[in-house]
């Protein structure tokens, strides 16, 4: 079994990176920020920055309460998918409530990834 | 990318007037896209009879989390060239440029047809399509559909398929081997043998054209997003039928699937397919730790948890192999509780059900195999080197994905190639003829009734253990970070394991032509695992999804697809030979 030198792996992995490492500060290519293009708005709508359109208030430290919250969030999410929901930021009709599913590059709903 | 699907093969059945018709490919994808396949079945059925053979149920069952979309150039500010460029960059420049051009060019029309058909994709308040932007795409070009509409269209189409007198759906039919013959140096496909897993009867389908749309082989690995049916049946059958296989080394893993081993309350039964934790958890500040609570990502990349997904996957893999551990930890508990619960209710709920509160504790995660970029080599019409055999979807290697798949391109590939395969297969069908009596030319597979239930029980038990062992070898030696010595070790171990398994079977009375679901799946898994190992050993560079510690760089001279030609039928294991004898026929056509 080949032993991998950590430094060689690190160097090799870096070479595969798209951009130079940036430990703190702004995000790099690993994150896709949707851009808003006024020219294309007429023909197609674009996704916006991360948004939270509802705040969740949960009771302190109680597992049952947490469960209730989760159930109600999921219910709200399901109701939103009936097609009437309009995203105020992007104008998307019938789309998902909550943060933009592709805000970090993959396709995410409620924390679960279904495409990347 | 479909989260759940069933193996499906479309084969034209023989009608009573002896006139053989066309066939079509059908694979289950994400439910709202199953409609595409069904729609084409209906189209083709106007001209003749079609048999849809599916391993389990034809309908999609996991729609509750199947989201995502399909990519296409549908915006004036976007361009085919841009989509092509994104695809080629993601594919690490190993893509077949013609395939990329065809898919990116024809994709928009395929989407428009879907819309004309009634598919309702999300739109803006101005009525135009809402296009999302996934990682790797330089423009917004992901169309996505509301669940309700997709389900309704699928239901309507399925009903139409069921009611169409020219379409027969054979569910719970497991495809065993393609029926082929040699015509000079050409191999010709004449149909398929299948096992009705409900009645334990073998059914032989004679057809002029066969299309495989059987999906991937995620279950060669222990942790995979693929449903249980994804055991590489189509790839294995095609390989045994002398089809050329390509690029099997490029297996896409997702870095963070929920690791059931790390949950306080283990799931009662083994999860069918992995629950992927979104990149958004890392994006929102989640930190990765090994089981000693050391934060390891900074050792691998300056961007730490925000490094590209492939880097994260390799880093996690490296940690697990070095430390001989089963999972790492993804901790978001330092973030505000309300934010965690509102952003990630699905994960929170799933973990809570298994005794873990993600607002207090880290989430156990492990990489999961997700998609195979390689497969049966296909031309621009979905044709293979076996006459009369076509492929579409994940089972195929069209050259679109190259060394790494761009998000939402797999559905697009399926849309475009499924359509492209129709006319050529019709033309082929019209130009060939097949005598129905050819059915007797191949030895019939045999159900192992004669072995008795005790022996069968032993065989099933051993097979289950062997499957786990194979998956363990693949994960340990053919994972995300590879090396020549590890791959060679995998080759040896798999060879020994296969020999041990086959010896056991044959010692207990199993015969060459016997079939049972689990045994046939096992032989397909062995076949695909070996194809992945061989392909990985052949690529002496690191490119896209294939990373070798002893060849850590890209080599321009190696920017070529990996191609596996069929091996001789006189040697090889049970997994690498078709069950029946191949007839040598002077004129089958």
Interface residues (C-beta under 8 A of the other chain):
Chain A: X1 X2 X4 X6 X8 X9 X10 X12 X13 X14 X15 X16 X17 X18 X20 X21 X22 X23 X27 X28 X29 X30 X31 X32 X34 X35 X37 X39 X40 X41 X42 X43 X44 X45 X46 X47 X52 X54 X55 X56 X57 X58 X63 X66 X67 X69 X70 X71 X73 X74 X77 X81 X82 X83 X86 X90 X91 X92 X93 X94 X95 X96 X98 X99 X100 X101 X102 X103 X104 X105 X106 X107 X108 X109 X110 X111 X112 X113 X114 X115 X116
Chain B: X1 X3 X65 X66 X67 X68 X69 X74 X75 X76 X77 X120 X122 X123 X124 X125 X126 X128 X129 X130 X131 X132 X133 X134 X135 X136 X137 X140 X142 X144 X146 X147 X148 X149 X254 X275 X276 X277 X278 X279 X280 X281 X282 X283 X298 X299 X300 X301 X302 X303 X304 X306 X307 X308 X309 X310 X311 X314 X315 X318 X322 X337 X338 X339 X341 X342 X343 X344 X345 X346 X347 X348 X349 X352 X357 X359 X370 X407 X408 X481 X483 X484 X485 X486 X489 X542 X547 X549 X550 X552 X553
